[in-house]
Amino acid sequence: MALGLAELTLLVIVGTLAAIVYSLRILVLLERRIAGMEMNIQLVTKKILKEELKIEQKVTRTTKKAKKKR
């Protein structure tokens, strides 16, 4: 059973298309994973910002009290 040139070319094209589809699938999965990581980073950043604001408020309060005592 010998394949002709047309059948061989068709098989190569179909194989290439299958590889492209598989690659796109992998890229979509990676993009979703990265998007999840970005969301987690944003949440952590918001929490850190809140804590920094709390610390800053406490520091400004204590410096104001120290200035009043002088």
N, C-alpha and C positions, 0 to 999 in steps of 0.2 A: 504494500500500500504506500505508494510514493505520493508525496504532496506536491502539487504544482506550485509555481511561483506565486500565483494569486492567493492560494490558500495559505501559504507560508507568510505572505505579507499581511493578510488578514489576521492571522494568529499573532503576529508581532504587534499589530495595532491594538488588538483586543487586550493583549498582555500589558501593553503600555498604559492603556486606559484604566485597567484594573489597578495598576501600580499607582497611578495618579489619584484614583478614588481612595485607595488605602492611605496614601500620604495625607490627603485632605482630612480624612477621618482622624488620623493621629494629630494633625494640627489643631483640629477643633477640640479634641480632648485636652490637649496641652493649653489651649487658650482658656478653656473653662477652668482648668486647674490654676492658671496664673491669675485669672479674675478673682477666684476665691481667695488666693493669697493677698491680692491687693485689698480686698474687702477687710481681711483680718488686719492688715497693716493700718488701714484707715481707722478701724476701731481702736487699736492700740494707741495710735497717735492721738485720737480724741481723748482717751483716758489720761494719757500723759499730759496733754494740754490742760485738762481740768485740774490735775494734781499740781501742775506748775502755777496755775492761777491761784489755787488755795495757798500754796507756799508764799507766793508773791504778796498776797493780801496779808498774811501773818507777818511777813517781814516788814511791810510798810506800817502795819499797826505798831509793832514793837519799836520801830525807829521813831515814829511820831510820839510814842509815850516817853521814849528816852529824851527827846528834844524838849518836851514839856517839863520834865524834871529838872533840866538845867536851868 
